[in-house]
Amino acid sequence: MSELARVFEGAGLVTTGIVLIKEHAQRVCPPRMLSVPFNFGNTLGEANNPDFQHEVLDSAFALLDKTEGPVLTDFEAAFVPDP
């Protein structure tokens, strides 16, 4: 996803995304990505919690305001699902 975002940005499309493994995104240097502390299968956080999930999405979409990249921001959350 991170590398694909770079390709789209090179074609003039503005992108943002969510990454689960920050170290992988750091190697690729994506244009705008939000690193979340959740497990696979819980990319947006706790299941059945739409308010929290919207908070994650709002944080990812807020990165679209950044005109210079690469941007890799950590999502700060009090909730982290059990492994």
DOFI-417732 format. One record per residue (C-alpha): residue number from 1; residue in three letters; y, x negated, z negated. Coordinates in nm, 4 decimals. Layout:
N
<r><i>NUM</i><aa>ALA</aa><py>Y</py><px>X</px><pz>Z</pz></r>
...
# end
This chain:
83
<r><i>1</i><aa>MET</aa><py>0.0000</py><px>0.0000</px><pz>0.0000</pz></r>
<r><i>2</i><aa>SER</aa><py>0.2467</py><px>-0.2736</px><pz>-0.0933</pz></r>
<r><i>3</i><aa>GLU</aa><py>0.1917</py><px>-0.4674</px><pz>0.2265</pz></r>
<r><i>4</i><aa>LEU</aa><py>0.2106</py><px>-0.1508</px><pz>0.4366</pz></r>
<r><i>5</i><aa>ALA</aa><py>0.5458</py><px>-0.0711</px><pz>0.2742</pz></r>
<r><i>6</i><aa>ARG</aa><py>0.6778</py><px>-0.4070</px><pz>0.3957</pz></r>
<r><i>7</i><aa>VAL</aa><py>0.5687</py><px>-0.3231</px><pz>0.7508</pz></r>
<r><i>8</i><aa>PHE</aa><py>0.7411</py><px>0.0183</px><pz>0.7363</pz></r>
<r><i>9</i><aa>GLU</aa><py>1.0569</py><px>-0.1382</px><pz>0.5929</pz></r>
<r><i>10</i><aa>GLY</aa><py>1.0571</py><px>-0.3888</px><pz>0.8788</pz></r>
<r><i>11</i><aa>ALA</aa><py>1.0608</py><px>-0.0924</px><pz>1.1174</pz></r>
<r><i>12</i><aa>GLY</aa><py>1.3635</py><px>0.0556</px><pz>0.9400</pz></r>
<r><i>13</i><aa>LEU</aa><py>1.1934</py><px>0.3068</px><pz>0.7092</pz></r>
<r><i>14</i><aa>VAL</aa><py>1.2846</py><px>0.3052</px><pz>0.3414</pz></r>
<r><i>15</i><aa>THR</aa><py>0.9800</py><px>0.3108</px><pz>0.1138</pz></r>
<r><i>16</i><aa>THR</aa><py>0.8825</py><px>0.3284</px><pz>-0.2503</pz></r>
<r><i>17</i><aa>GLY</aa><py>0.5481</py><px>0.3428</px><pz>-0.4223</pz></r>
<r><i>18</i><aa>ILE</aa><py>0.3451</py><px>0.3167</px><pz>-0.7390</pz></r>
<r><i>19</i><aa>VAL</aa><py>0.1156</py><px>0.0249</px><pz>-0.8214</pz></r>
<r><i>20</i><aa>LEU</aa><py>-0.1556</py><px>0.0039</px><pz>-1.0849</pz></r>
<r><i>21</i><aa>ILE</aa><py>-0.2101</py><px>-0.3724</px><pz>-1.0685</pz></r>
<r><i>22</i><aa>LYS</aa><py>0.1246</py><px>-0.5480</px><pz>-1.0975</pz></r>
<r><i>23</i><aa>GLU</aa><py>-0.0169</py><px>-0.8914</px><pz>-1.0171</pz></r>
<r><i>24</i><aa>HIS</aa><py>-0.1285</py><px>-0.7771</px><pz>-0.6702</pz></r>
<r><i>25</i><aa>ALA</aa><py>0.2158</py><px>-0.6369</px><pz>-0.5918</pz></r>
<r><i>26</i><aa>GLN</aa><py>0.3810</py><px>-0.9589</px><pz>-0.7113</pz></r>
<r><i>27</i><aa>ARG</aa><py>0.1851</py><px>-1.1551</px><pz>-0.4499</pz></r>
<r><i>28</i><aa>VAL</aa><py>0.2880</py><px>-0.9232</px><pz>-0.1659</pz></r>
<r><i>29</i><aa>CYS</aa><py>0.6547</py><px>-0.8741</px><pz>-0.2722</pz></r>
<r><i>30</i><aa>PRO</aa><py>0.6860</py><px>-0.5056</px><pz>-0.1762</pz></r>
<r><i>31</i><aa>PRO</aa><py>1.0327</py><px>-0.3621</px><pz>-0.1046</pz></r>
<r><i>32</i><aa>ARG</aa><py>1.0346</py><px>-0.1112</px><pz>-0.3946</pz></r>
<r><i>33</i><aa>MET</aa><py>0.7423</py><px>-0.0447</px><pz>-0.6271</pz></r>
<r><i>34</i><aa>LEU</aa><py>0.6978</py><px>0.1038</px><pz>-0.9715</pz></r>
<r><i>35</i><aa>SER</aa><py>0.4284</py><px>-0.0620</px><pz>-1.1828</pz></r>
<r><i>36</i><aa>VAL</aa><py>0.2582</py><px>0.1850</px><pz>-1.4169</pz></r>
<r><i>37</i><aa>PRO</aa><py>0.0381</py><px>0.0991</px><pz>-1.7187</pz></r>
<r><i>38</i><aa>PHE</aa><py>-0.2252</py><px>0.3619</px><pz>-1.6397</pz></r>
<r><i>39</i><aa>ASN</aa><py>-0.5892</py><px>0.3357</px><pz>-1.5388</pz></r>
<r><i>40</i><aa>PHE</aa><py>-0.7346</py><px>0.4115</px><pz>-1.1975</pz></r>
<r><i>41</i><aa>GLY</aa><py>-0.7619</py><px>0.7870</px><pz>-1.1614</pz></r>
<r><i>42</i><aa>ASN</aa><py>-0.4516</py><px>0.8384</px><pz>-1.3777</pz></r>
<r><i>43</i><aa>THR</aa><py>-0.1841</py><px>0.6950</px><pz>-1.1496</pz></r>
<r><i>44</i><aa>LEU</aa><py>0.0741</py><px>0.9446</px><pz>-1.2741</pz></r>
<r><i>45</i><aa>GLY</aa><py>-0.0360</py><px>0.9321</px><pz>-1.6361</pz></r>
<r><i>46</i><aa>GLU</aa><py>-0.1973</py><px>1.1994</px><pz>-1.8466</pz></r>
<r><i>47</i><aa>ALA</aa><py>-0.3857</py><px>1.4695</px><pz>-1.6577</pz></r>
<r><i>48</i><aa>ASN</aa><py>-0.2500</py><px>1.8252</px><pz>-1.6852</pz></r>
<r><i>49</i><aa>ASN</aa><py>0.0903</py><px>1.7024</px><pz>-1.8020</pz></r>
<r><i>50</i><aa>PRO</aa><py>0.3225</py><px>1.7878</px><pz>-1.5110</pz></r>
<r><i>51</i><aa>ASP</aa><py>0.6435</py><px>1.7096</px><pz>-1.7031</pz></r>
<r><i>52</i><aa>PHE</aa><py>0.5281</py><px>1.3540</px><pz>-1.7682</pz></r>
<r><i>53</i><aa>GLN</aa><py>0.3969</py><px>1.3175</px><pz>-1.4122</pz></r>
<r><i>54</i><aa>HIS</aa><py>0.7348</py><px>1.4270</px><pz>-1.2752</pz></r>
<r><i>55</i><aa>GLU</aa><py>0.8965</py><px>1.1612</px><pz>-1.4923</pz></r>
<r><i>56</i><aa>VAL</aa><py>0.6768</py><px>0.8964</px><pz>-1.3263</pz></r>
<r><i>57</i><aa>LEU</aa><py>0.7585</py><px>1.0292</px><pz>-0.9786</pz></r>
<r><i>58</i><aa>ASP</aa><py>1.1315</py><px>1.0487</px><pz>-1.0580</pz></r>
<r><i>59</i><aa>SER</aa><py>1.1204</py><px>0.6827</px><pz>-1.1646</pz></r>
<r><i>60</i><aa>ALA</aa><py>0.9529</py><px>0.5859</px><pz>-0.8366</pz></r>
<r><i>61</i><aa>PHE</aa><py>1.2000</py><px>0.7868</px><pz>-0.6274</pz></r>
<r><i>62</i><aa>ALA</aa><py>1.4942</py><px>0.6364</px><pz>-0.8212</pz></r>
<r><i>63</i><aa>LEU</aa><py>1.3978</py><px>0.3000</px><pz>-0.6723</pz></r>
<r><i>64</i><aa>LEU</aa><py>1.5133</py><px>0.4321</px><pz>-0.3337</pz></r>
<r><i>65</i><aa>ASP</aa><py>1.8697</py><px>0.3757</px><pz>-0.4583</pz></r>
<r><i>66</i><aa>LYS</aa><py>1.8039</py><px>-0.0005</px><pz>-0.4593</pz></r>
<r><i>67</i><aa>THR</aa><py>1.9210</py><px>-0.1417</px><pz>-0.1271</pz></r>
<r><i>68</i><aa>GLU</aa><py>1.8130</py><px>-0.5005</px><pz>-0.1905</pz></r>
<r><i>69</i><aa>GLY</aa><py>1.4526</py><px>-0.5954</px><pz>-0.2517</pz></r>
<r><i>70</i><aa>PRO</aa><py>1.1937</py><px>-0.6806</px><pz>-0.3418</pz></r>
<r><i>71</i><aa>VAL</aa><py>1.2030</py><px>-0.4563</px><pz>-0.6492</pz></r>
<r><i>72</i><aa>LEU</aa><py>0.9069</py><px>-0.4341</px><pz>-0.8852</pz></r>
<r><i>73</i><aa>THR</aa><py>0.9955</py><px>-0.2276</px><pz>-1.1913</pz></r>
<r><i>74</i><aa>ASP</aa><py>0.7790</py><px>-0.1493</px><pz>-1.4927</pz></r>
<r><i>75</i><aa>PHE</aa><py>0.7459</py><px>0.2128</px><pz>-1.6006</pz></r>
<r><i>76</i><aa>GLU</aa><py>0.8003</py><px>0.2265</px><pz>-1.9740</pz></r>
<r><i>77</i><aa>ALA</aa><py>0.5735</py><px>0.4866</px><pz>-2.1322</pz></r>
<r><i>78</i><aa>ALA</aa><py>0.4723</py><px>0.5670</px><pz>-2.4854</pz></r>
<r><i>79</i><aa>PHE</aa><py>0.1563</py><px>0.7306</px><pz>-2.3494</pz></r>
<r><i>80</i><aa>VAL</aa><py>-0.1231</py><px>0.5114</px><pz>-2.2160</pz></r>
<r><i>81</i><aa>PRO</aa><py>-0.4588</py><px>0.6846</px><pz>-2.1532</pz></r>
<r><i>82</i><aa>ASP</aa><py>-0.7719</py><px>0.5483</px><pz>-2.3162</pz></r>
<r><i>83</i><aa>PRO</aa><py>-0.9893</py><px>0.3296</px><pz>-2.0902</pz></r>
# end
